[in-house]
């Protein structure tokens, strides 16, 4: 989920502030001191973060060393929660691992090749590729962002459908695949289905062995649809420690503690601009299920979830910044506003502390 950066789309105190780093040495980079002077700017950022009522964590790591971490609302570094659309970015990494291992052969494989023929009877829809799914350019009508405040939203309609794959495949094509960005959880879910069918195991099982396990992340809850496919759009639970490990691996070109977990070629392509997102978005471009943007003169890649779940990777500053926040029971407009405030803390307060 990603509302706009400066205008929301139509739309507590720290209980565990570690004196010594709990999370450290996660990646391959040599330890480095923060590039702040007195740290006053970072102190001010955390002072604002402490006023955010649903924030559960804010962690900043530079060069593989945790610079600052605080946990809120009774949580800690190993507290797991639904990271919402950060799931999409983890799915993209899992697709990269499947391409590395060969059970997926190419981003140009089509749904006609990868899915059951019974759901891809339309030749135009059958021609949709993995590349189209990961760049949110399938052309299938799934106007998720413009319907967040609708009742029910497109996402809710899809999520409650008895067969989510059939439901999204029945949506009309409103654009030629590959031509237009339209953010849709139901469309990227098809990539999870395709991976499961191609690799012969669930997306969660494949990720556990090929991606999360090598990062030291134990088996995690990953929501499934009504057919048993892991939700490609949301529903993965991660801890702050997990999110930092993912970010460090991406920062280091797919390497983690001396092991190449995902190929550098995939990390490079995944975090490079692949398609324009259009006006009103937090970033102007999108890679393969990672947002790609720039702030304060520094380029970043962003895994981003509903209500303020972030893994931000800033290569030029060797930074990984993660946040998580509670969203249970929040109305859509409230969650959007919360997302905006936390995004602003990260981009307008934390990042300027590193020059």
C-alpha positions in Angstrom: 0.0 0.0 0.0 1.3 3.4 -0.9 -0.6 6.7 -0.6 0.9 9.9 -2.0 4.0 11.4 -0.4 2.9 14.9 0.2 -0.9 14.6 -0.2 -2.7 11.5 1.1 -4.8 9.8 -1.4 -8.6 10.2 -1.0 -6.4 9.6 1.4 3.1 6.3 23.8 6.3 6.4 24.7 9.2 4.0 24.1 9.0 1.1 26.4 12.1 -0.5 25.1 14.9 1.9 24.0 18.0 -0.2 23.9 21.2 1.2 25.5 23.3 -1.3 23.7 22.6 -2.5 20.1 20.4 -5.6 20.0 20.6 -5.8 16.3 24.1 -5.6 14.9 26.4 -6.9 12.2 23.5 -8.1 10.1 25.1 -7.6 6.7 28.4 -7.8 5.0 29.5 -4.2 5.3 32.2 -3.2 7.6 31.0 -1.4 10.8 30.8 2.3 10.3 30.1 5.3 12.5 27.0 7.3 11.6 27.7 10.3 9.5 25.8 12.5 11.9 27.6 15.2 13.8 26.2 15.4 17.3 23.2 13.2 16.5 20.8 16.0 17.5 18.8 15.7 14.3 18.3 12.0 14.9 17.4 12.6 18.5 14.7 15.0 17.3 13.4 12.5 14.8 12.9 9.9 17.5 11.3 12.5 19.8 8.6 12.9 17.1 8.4 9.1 16.6 7.6 8.6 20.2 4.5 10.7 19.8 3.1 8.4 17.1 0.5 6.4 18.9 0.6 3.2 16.9 4.3 3.1 15.9 5.8 -0.2 17.2 9.4 0.1 15.9 11.9 2.5 14.3 15.3 1.1 13.5 18.2 2.8 11.7 21.3 0.8 10.5 24.3 2.1 8.7 27.0 0.0 7.2 25.6 -3.1 8.9 25.6 -1.6 12.4 22.5 -0.4 14.2 22.8 3.3 14.9 19.5 3.7 16.7 16.5 1.5 17.6 13.4 2.0 19.7 10.4 -0.1 20.2 7.0 1.1 21.3 3.7 -0.1 22.6 5.1 -3.2 24.4 7.0 -4.6 21.4 10.6 -5.6 20.8 13.0 -6.6 18.0 11.4 -10.0 17.7 7.8 -9.0 17.8 6.1 -10.1 14.6 3.2 -8.4 12.9 1.5 -8.2 9.5 3.7 -6.0 7.4 1.0 -5.7 4.7 2.4 -4.7 1.3 6.0 -5.2 2.4 4.9 -8.8 1.5 4.9 -7.8 -2.1 8.6 -6.9 -1.9 9.5 -10.1 -0.1 7.5 -12.0 -2.9 9.7 -10.2 -5.5 12.8 -11.4 -3.7 11.3 -14.9 -3.6 10.7 -14.7 -7.4 14.3 -13.7 -7.8 15.5 -16.7 -5.8 13.2 -18.9 -8.0 14.7 -17.5 -11.1 18.2 -18.1 -9.7 17.3 -21.7 -8.9 15.6 -22.3 -12.3 12.1 -23.3 -11.3 11.0 -20.0 -12.9 12.8 -19.4 -16.1 12.1 -15.9 -17.1 10.1 -12.8 -16.3 8.6 -13.2 -19.7 6.8 -16.4 -18.8 3.1 -15.9 -19.3 0.1 -16.7 -17.2 -1.0 -19.0 -20.1 2.1 -21.0 -19.4 2.1 -20.8 -15.6 -1.5 -21.0 -14.5 -4.3 -23.4 -15.0 -5.7 -23.0 -18.6 -9.2 -22.8 -17.0 -8.5 -19.4 -15.7 -6.6 -18.0 -18.7 -9.0 -18.7 -21.5 -8.8 -15.1 -22.8 -5.7 -15.0 -25.1 -4.9 -11.4 -24.1 -5.0 -12.2 -20.4 -3.0 -15.4 -21.0 -0.3 -13.2 -22.5 0.2 -11.3 -19.2 3.8 -12.0 -18.0 5.5 -12.2 -14.6 7.2 -8.9 -15.5 3.8 -7.3 -15.9 2.6 -8.6 -12.5 5.7 -7.4 -10.7 5.6 -3.9 -12.3 1.9 -3.5 -11.6 1.2 -3.2 -15.3 -0.9 -6.3 -16.0 -3.7 -4.2 -17.5 -6.3 -6.0 -15.3 -8.7 -3.7 -13.7 -7.9 -3.5 -10.0 -8.1 0.2 -8.9 -7.0 -0.5 -5.3 -5.8 3.0 -4.4 -8.8 4.9 -5.6 -11.2 2.6 -3.7 -9.6 2.5 -0.2 -12.4 4.5 1.3 -15.2 2.7 -0.7 -17.4 0.2 1.0 -16.5 -2.4 0.0 -13.1 -1.5 -1.5 -11.8 -3.5 -4.5 -9.3 -5.1 -2.2 -12.0 -6.2 0.2 -14.1 -7.6 -2.7 -11.2 -9.6 -4.0 -10.1 -10.8 -0.5 -13.6 -12.0 0.3 -14.2 -13.7 -3.0 -14.5 -17.5 -2.8 -11.8 -17.9 -5.5 -9.4 -15.0 -5.5 -7.5 -16.1 -8.7 -10.7 -16.5 -10.7 -12.0 -13.2 -9.4 -9.0 -11.2 -10.5 -8.7 -13.0 -13.8 -12.4 -12.2 -14.5 -11.6 -8.4 -14.3 -11.6 -6.6 -17.6 -8.4 -5.5 -19.3 -8.4 -1.7 -19.2 -4.9 -1.3 -20.7 -2.5 -3.2 -22.8 -0.3 -5.3 -20.5 3.0 -3.4 -19.8 1.7 0.0 -20.7 0.2 1.5 -17.6 1.0 1.3 -13.8 -2.0 0.4 -11.6 -1.3 -0.7 -8.1 -3.2 -3.9 -7.3 -2.7 -6.5 -4.6 -4.9 -9.0 -6.4 -2.9 -8.8 -9.6 0.5 -9.4 -8.0 -1.1 -12.3 -6.1 -1.0 -14.1 -9.4 2.8 -14.1 -9.2 2.6 -16.0 -5.9 0.2 -18.5 -7.6 2.6 -18.8 -10.6 5.6 -19.4 -8.4 3.8 -22.1 -6.4 2.7 -23.9 -9.6 6.2 -23.6 -11.2 8.3 -24.6 -8.1 6.0 -27.3 -6.8 5.8 -25.9 -3.2 4.0 -23.0 -1.6 5.5 -19.5 -1.9 6.0 -19.6 1.9 7.9 -22.9 1.8 10.1 -21.8 -1.1 10.8 -18.5 0.6 11.6 -20.2 3.9 14.3 -22.4 2.3 15.7 -20.0 -0.4 15.3 -16.6 1.2 14.2 -16.2 4.8 16.1 -19.2 6.2 19.5 -18.0 4.9 18.7 -14.6 6.5 18.2 -16.3 9.9 14.4 -15.7 9.8 12.4 -18.6 11.1 9.1 -19.8 9.6 6.6 -17.0 9.7 2.9 -16.7 9.3 1.9 -16.0 5.7 -1.8 -15.6 5.0 -3.3 -17.8 2.3 -6.2 -17.3 -0.1 -9.2 -19.7 -0.2 -7.4 -22.1 -2.5 -4.3 -22.3 -0.2 -2.0 -20.0 -2.2 0.0 -17.6 -0.1 -1.3 -14.0 -0.5 1.1 -12.3 -2.8 -0.1 -8.8 -1.8 -0.1 -8.9 2.0 -0.4 -11.1 5.0 3.3 -11.9 5.8 4.3 -11.4 9.4 7.8 -10.2 10.1 9.7 -8.7 13.1 11.9 -5.6 13.1 14.9 -8.0 13.2 13.6 -9.8 10.1 13.0 -6.5 8.2 16.5 -5.3 8.9 18.0 -8.5 7.6 16.0 -8.2 4.4 17.1 -4.6 4.1 20.8 -5.4 4.7 20.7 -8.1 2.1 19.3 -5.8 -0.5 21.8 -3.1 0.5 24.6 -5.6 0.0 23.5 -6.7 -3.5 21.9 -9.9 -2.3 24.6 -11.0 0.0 24.1 -11.8 3.7 26.8 -12.8 6.1 29.1 -14.1 3.3 26.4 -15.9 1.4 24.8 -14.8 -1.9 21.2 -15.3 -1.1 19.7 -13.7 -4.2 21.7 -12.8 -7.3 23.1 -9.3 -7.5 21.6 -9.1 -11.0 18.1 -9.5 -9.5 18.6 -7.0 -6.7 19.9 -4.5 -9.3 16.9 -5.0 -11.6 14.4 -5.2 -8.7 15.5 -1.8 -7.3 15.9 0.0 -10.6 13.1 2.0 -12.1 11.0 -0.2 -14.4 7.9 1.8 -14.9 6.6 5.3 -14.1 3.9 5.4 -11.4 2.3 8.6 -12.5 1.2 11.6 -10.5 0.2 11.6 -6.9 2.4 8.7 -5.8 5.1 8.7 -3.1 7.7 7.8 -5.7 7.7 8.5 -9.4 8.9 5.0 -10.4 8.5 1.4 -9.5 10.9 -1.5 -9.8 9.9 -5.1 -9.4 7.5 -4.7 -6.4 9.9 -2.2 -4.8 9.2 1.5 -4.9 12.2 3.5 -6.3 12.6 7.2 -5.5 14.8 10.0 -4.3 14.8 12.3 -1.3 17.4 14.8 -0.2 19.5 14.0 -3.2 19.8 10.3 -2.3 18.1 7.5 -4.2 16.3 4.8 -2.3 14.4 1.5 -2.7 11.4 1.1 -0.5 9.3 -1.9 0.6 6.2 -0.2 1.8 3.1 -1.4 3.7 -0.3 -0.1 4.8 -0.2 2.2 7.8 3.5 2.7 8.1 5.5 -0.5 7.5 8.7 0.3 5.8 12.1 -1.1 4.7 14.0 1.7 3.1 17.4 1.1 1.6 19.6 4.1 0.7 22.8 2.7 -0.9 24.7 6.0 -1.2 24.5 6.4 2.6 24.8 2.7 3.4 21.5 3.0 5.3 18.6 0.7 6.1 15.7 2.2 7.9 12.7 0.1 9.0 9.5 0.9 10.8 6.4 -1.0 11.8 3.0 0.2 13.1 -0.2 -1.2 14.3 -3.2 -0.9 12.0 -5.9 -3.1 13.6 -9.2 -1.4 13.7 -8.1 1.7 11.9 -10.4 3.3 9.3 -8.8 3.7 5.9 -8.4 7.4 6.1 -6.8 7.1 9.6 -4.4 4.5 8.4 -3.5 6.7 5.4 -2.8 9.6 7.6 -0.7 7.4 9.9 1.3 6.2 6.9 1.9 9.8 5.8 3.2 10.8 9.2 5.6 7.8 9.5 6.8 8.3 6.0 7.6 11.9 6.8 9.5 10.9 9.9 11.6 8.6 7.9 12.2 10.9 4.9 12.1 14.3 6.4 13.6 13.7 9.9 15.7 10.5 10.0 17.4 10.8 6.6 18.5 14.4 7.1 20.5 13.2 10.1 22.9 11.5 7.7 24.8 13.8 5.4 
